[in-house]
């Protein structure tokens, strides 16, 4: 990711670098979702992890916001960057669902 963030800075947050940054973030979110789904599939729908993550609203919302931000990068780069920051702030708040159900 440092390559993409450097590219964004060098080009003063132009549309294409901003969208590319969003694609990197989107792929990370998709990878997390796939990993989470694979673990839940292995453990079963009644596992503690499956119960803890539930519908994974935060994860799905993150993916939706990243997709919107990628498209928005070609309209207004600052709004796009604002969505990236919003998702980061959303995940900055600790998600205690898993810790409270799976923790030791």
N, C-alpha and C positions, 0 to 999 in steps of 0.2 A: 504494500500500500504506500510506502514512502515515495515510490516513483510517481504514483498518480497525484498524491498531495503536492509534491514538488512541481509537477506539471501544472497543477491548478494555480499555484502561487506565481510561477513564472509567467503565466498567461492571464494573470489578474482575474481569475475565476471566470474565464470564458465558457461558453456553452458546452463545447465538446469535452474539455477536461472535467467540468462539473458533472456532466452526465456520466463520463467514464468512472468517476469517483463513486457515483451512485450505483453503477453496475457492480463495482467491487463490493460495496456494502450489501447490495442485494444478493449477490452470490454467497456471501458469508451467512446472511440470514436464511437463505434457502438450504445451505449445507447444515446449519443448526437444526432446521426443521426436519430435514431428512434424517439426521442422526437421532433426534428425539423420537421420531416416528419409528425408526428401526428398533430402538431400545424398548419402546412401548410394545411393539409387535412381538419382540422376543419374550418380554416378561408377561404379556397378556393384558387385556383391557381392564382387568380388576386389580392390577399391580398397584403398589403404593405410588410409583412414579406416574402412572396413568391417571390415578385419582388426583395427584398433586398438580399436574399440568392442566388437567381438565380440557377445556377447548383451546387453550393456549391463545387467548385473545391478544395478548401483548405481542406474541410472535407473528400472528397473522396481520395485526395492525402495522407492525414494523415493515413487513413485506409490502403491504399496500402503500404505505407512506414512501417507501423507497421507489416504487414504480411511479408514483405520482411525482416525486422529486426529479426523477430522470426525465420525464416528459416536460416538467416545468422548467428544467434547465435551459430549454430552447426558447422559453417565453420570458422568464425572469430568473437569472442565476441566483439572486439574493434570496428569493422566496424558496428556491430549491435548497440552498444552503441552510435556510431556516428550518426546513423539514428534516434535514440531516441532523441538525442540532437537537430538534425536538425528539427524534428517536433516541439519540444518545442520552438526553436527559431522562427520557422515559425509562431507560434501562439503568440509569444511575441510581434510581430508587430501588433498593434491594427487593428482590422477589422472594419472599419467604415461604412460598408454597411448597417448594421441593424440600427445603431445609426442615420445615416443620413436620413433614410427613415421612421423609426418608432418613433424616438425621439420626445419629446414634444416641 
